[in-house]
């Protein structure tokens, strides 16, 4: 664990991964976020365009990463799912 990680832990700050796990998909990918960063009006529309049957974070984790990354790159202004998720988490937590 790095000094910065230890300091954040001691200060009670959560990691990005913890914040992502706690926030629901609906909370992270609000309509305003999706309209700003994609051609879709909602996260549900985004998933439907790729024929993805997803209702939980675990469902997304179980998707083939390369396939989902290509869908993200094609339908949004993000290069991959990790970038999209990190930006949504930061926006949700008021850091963007």
Number of C-alpha atoms within 10 A of each C-alpha: 6 7 8 9 13 12 12 13 12 9 9 9 13 12 12 13 11 10 16 20 13 10 15 12 18 13 12 22 22 15 16 11 18 20 15 12 16 19 14 19 16 18 19 18 13 19 18 13 12 15 9 15 12 15 12 11 13 10 11 15 11 9 14 9 14 11 11 18 19 15 20 22 15 15 18 20 14 18 15 19 19 13 14 19 18 16 18 23 23 15 14 18 13 8 9 9
